[in-house]
């Protein structure tokens, strides 16, 4: 039996990840799927007290950054996941479990971790080679609204089925365009900053994303891969699963080959060694936190797996 979740009242921001059951592509990014995700979050924002700082919908999982108000995090997640599951099961003509049993939440402890978390979420399509640029991802994403300083983004979808049932009148098409507007608030990285300082932080995050996109393009060029076409993601079979890597190899093997080709193998060796040391320490810290609710003294700027230096848990 899984342990109940414990969220200390002093921690107000969390990065949550929810995965589709069996890693199926049940959230293949069509206009209807994007609208459903946005509509459910719009409903949640009207019903509960919280701030949504970032949102990213991938083919088989979602990311969201939530800054808590009075509503507990599990209640928000239960509502959002159940509503998305009910609507998507109806669209896909399926029944049964839609999500894996539990979502994963990571506490955001400081401003640096907050900005790193938001960047990590928005960069998902680029890192997965599904989109050449973060802003061109066809699925649900708050990237453009976040970096441009907007307080919301809108997803729209033409409800063709309802339009046809109503007689397929071309002059009435606008009546069947569904729209959902999701509010995007400021994460703790923006706390205490003036408007000019916020603009500078957004500019630095845009530059960071551009560097991420250029690195991905360089890696594709070295391997002779073509630039990704975002529309191809919409043609993925929702019942399919991601390709699994061959067993027995080290998970960083592909990254090692890429960076070694660029003459930076020593950097990858150092990163792999640091990761091997810090991962079990982080797991021990996480387990103690779940058992006792006692927080560990994480280093400033910590956000897994980029822990800047070693720490010990007794």
C-alpha positions, -999 to 999 in steps of 0.1 A, spaced: 0 0 0 14 34 -9 21 60 18 -2 90 20 12 122 6 25 149 30 28 185 19 43 208 46 24 241 48 56 261 44 62 247 8 38 264 -16 50 255 -51 52 220 -67 61 206 -101 37 177 -108 40 150 -135 11 127 -144 17 97 -168 -8 79 -189 -14 43 -181 12 19 -196 29 49 -211 3 49 -239 1 81 -261 -35 88 -249 -28 126 -251 -17 127 -287 -17 165 -294 -47 172 -315 -67 204 -313 -94 186 -294 -70 171 -269 -54 205 -263 -88 221 -258 -98 194 -233 -67 199 -212 -71 237 -212 -108 235 -205 -103 212 -175 -77 235 -160 -100 265 -167 -127 247 -147 -102 239 -119 -92 275 -117 -128 286 -113 -134 260 -86 -102 259 -64 -77 284 -49 -43 280 -66 -20 296 -92 -9 277 -123 26 288 -132 33 265 -161 16 238 -181 29 213 -207 9 185 -223 29 158 -240 16 127 -259 18 103 -229 22 126 -198 16 161 -185 36 186 -165 22 214 -143 37 239 -119 12 248 -91 15 275 -65 -9 266 -37 -35 288 -21 -60 273 3 -68 242 -17 -46 211 -11 -25 198 -40 -41 163 -40 -76 177 -44 -65 198 -74 -48 169 -91 -77 145 -84 -102 169 -101 -80 177 -131 -70 141 -137 -105 126 -133 -120 153 -156 -94 148 -183 -97 110 -181 -135 111 -184 -134 134 -215 -105 117 -233 -119 82 -227 -151 94 -244 -131 109 -273 -110 77 -278 -139 53 -273 -122 35 -245 -129 28 -208 -109 20 -177 -78 35 -162 -64 65 -181 -36 75 -158 -10 56 -138 -21 53 -102 -1 82 -88 13 115 -100 48 126 -90 53 159 -73 85 177 -66 87 205 -40 101 238 -53 123 253 -25 137 285 -40 136 309 -69 164 292 -89 147 258 -86 114 275 -97 129 290 -129 147 257 -137 115 237 -133 95 260 -156 123 258 -182 125 220 -179 87 217 -186 87 240 -216 117 224 -231 101 189 -232 91 189 -269 126 201 -279 144 175 -258 121 147 -271 128 158 -307 91 165 -313 95 202 -321 124 223 -333 113 253 -312 94 253 -279 69 278 -291 60 257 -322 48 227 -301 12 219 -312 1 205 -279 -8 223 -247 20 247 -236 23 279 -215 57 287 -229 47 316 -251 25 332 -225 52 328 -198 81 343 -217 60 371 -232 46 381 -198 10 373 -206 -14 363 -179 -32 336 -199 -33 315 -231 -63 302 -251 -69 269 -268 -96 266 -294 -112 237 -312 -139 234 -339 -166 209 -326 -173 193 -360 -194 165 -346 -219 189 -330 -219 211 -361 -228 182 -383 -256 171 -359 -270 207 -362 -272 205 -400 -237 214 -412 -247 250 -420 -214 268 -431 -227 301 -418 -230 287 -383 -195 273 -379 -184 300 -355 -211 288 -331 -193 255 -327 -157 268 -321 -150 260 -284 -125 281 -265 -108 277 -231 -86 303 -214 -61 292 -188 -46 318 -165 -8 317 -160 5 333 -128 40 341 -115 61 314 -98 82 321 -68 112 330 -91 94 363 -97 87 371 -60 101 405 -49 112 415 -84 103 448 -101 87 448 -135 121 455 -151 137 427 -132 109 403 -143 114 413 -179 151 406 -176 144 372 -161 120 364 -190 147 375 -214 172 352 -198 148 323 -199 142 330 -236 179 329 -242 182 297 -222 155 281 -244 172 293 -276 205 277 -264 186 244 -257 171 245 -292 205 252 -308 221 223 -289 193 199 -300 197 211 -336 235 205 -334 229 170 -320 205 162 -349 230 175 -374 258 152 -360 235 122 -363 222 131 -397 186 135 -385 160 158 -401 144 186 -382 113 174 -363 78 183 -377 54 190 -348 24 179 -369 38 144 -370 31 141 -333 -7 144 -339 -6 113 -361 7 90 -333 -17 61 -325 -31 69 -290 -29 33 -280 8 30 -289 37 33 -264 70 50 -267 99 31 -281 118 15 -252 157 15 -252 175 -18 -254 182 -33 -220 216 -37 -207 231 -5 -219 239 25 -197 211 52 -200 236 79 -208 251 60 -237 235 81 -265 244 114 -247 280 101 -243 282 94 -281 268 128 -290 291 148 -267 321 127 -274 317 136 -311 319 172 -301 351 166 -281 336 170 -246 336 134 -234 352 143 -201 323 166 -192 298 137 -197 320 114 -176 319 140 -148 282 144 -151 275 107 -151 297 102 -120 280 130 -101 246 117 -111 255 82 -98 265 96 -65 236 120 -59 207 99 -71 208 74 -41 213 103 -17 182 121 -31 162 89 -29 171 85 8 162 121 14 129 116 -4 121 84 16 128 100 49 106 130 39 77 106 30 80 87 63 85 116 87 76 148 69 110 162 79 127 182 52 164 178 44 187 207 39 189 207 1 215 230 -15 204 264 -29 191 261 -64 184 223 -61 162 208 -88 167 171 -97 187 159 -114 208 190 -113 220 190 -77 250 214 -76 270 196 -49 268 166 -26 249 165 6 244 137 31 212 124 48 216 107 82 
